[in-house]
């Protein structure tokens, strides 16, 4: 990264405080972001970084402290105030209307004039100027539903620039992008910086912080821990500052000892009620003692494949053999059948599918297994046995706090994930399906979860991991499959895999 010249402050936050009831989310945070720079903010879940940016964008009001923009103190009572001061935010989940065109999304809420046609004409000219100035070319008349994820993100950036933003906040911007789309995004950010736009990047991907930013702030437990010039730090140091201890970023695992085939899917297809083919002739084999990773951009059939393999949905065509039992559209299984066969499932959405938020942690720890011993006596739940079981899992899997009686919703995302994973792994399954194992999980919990998956593999379990994080797939998998448009388009050995090749396959542009 080239040397930075002193610059004026686009943003200064001074002594920002924010509490939600008894939770002190932001504790006296101060920071200074220079004009025309790219600044990263990193921290574990609950560190306060998203709350801090929500205060800057007017979604929350600070309990104490000051916000200065371009050297002047300002009040941020709502996002409208932030936009008026030249601050725009691109959220992780895009705020676009699929059925509208790019131009219609652009003017939504900012039509400008009594006659919409006049507003659209002015907007079209302004959109053309922005696209030309910032290298963000896009067809203004295409419907958003027909754009790739990367192009939709480009529209989101154009939308905030259209509203006059000079300061751009991006929340986990690469979460749903292929590596090629991420590279294009970072080139766009560099162009924005060269044009004087100030960029604030919230991400948990330290590699991206190192590649894209000029400065980085680290938050821990609501406090600002340190500021670094990016060129003067490393991923290892940032991880240690975030967690408060040394973190192993690499995964040390032995070569797999593959055994018998425990799961085989043949010509699996899934057609929904509208006639849309969600899975198309999918074949897959899982062997004891291996981790198979499935890479792909969200929405290409990975979720549906997990649901069929777990017995949640019956296939429209094809058959599935699990631990010796064959299932098909005429003889489908269900999740209870799969558990009896020795298949366990950690779903992609832990809150909707993996637990009941209002249940106590002890109840979550046996969900799906509550009817069997040692949890049930004479058709009644044995409360002490359930509590003792949960306490053991919490100790083994480092779930915090160690409170079996606490509601599941009161645990952090990482601890919820560890609790669900503990429940399934503790049954010593023959086959383990894991969807997005570290989604929304901080770096310390990622390290722990990866180790547990490798332990399950080494104990003879056949593990299938679906993840949008290519680093995770490359680190964990003994074999890598890539899905695109409901099909498996190729298989790659980890030793021959790299992000560029996998990214092309994920975009349907290459095959193994």
Secondary structure, 3 states (H helix, E strand, C coil): CCCCCCCCEEEEEEEEEEEECCEEEEEEEEEEEECCCEEEEEECCCCCHHHHHHHHCCCCCCCEEEEEECCEEECCCCHHHHHHCCEEEECCCCCCCCCCEHHHHHHCCCCCCCCHHHHHHHHHHHHHHHHHHHCCCCCCCCEHHHCCHHHHHHHHHHHHHHCCCCEEEEECCCCCCCHHHHHHHHHHHHHHHHCCCEEEEECCCHHHHHHHCCEEEEEECCEEEEEEEHHHCCHHHHHHHHHCCCCCCCCCCCCCCCCCEEEEEEEEEEECCCCCEEEEEEEEEEECCEEEEEECCCCCCHHHHHHHHCCCCCCCEEEEEECCEEEECCCCCCHHHHHHHCEEEECCCHHHHHCCCCCEHHHHCCCCCCCCCCCEECCEECHHHHHHHHHHHHHHCCCCCCCCCCEHHHCCHHHHHHHHHHHHHCCCCCEEEEECCCCCCCHHHHHHHHHHHHHHHHCCCEEEEEECCHHHHHHHCCEEEEEECCEEEEEECHHHCCHHHHHHHHCCCCCC
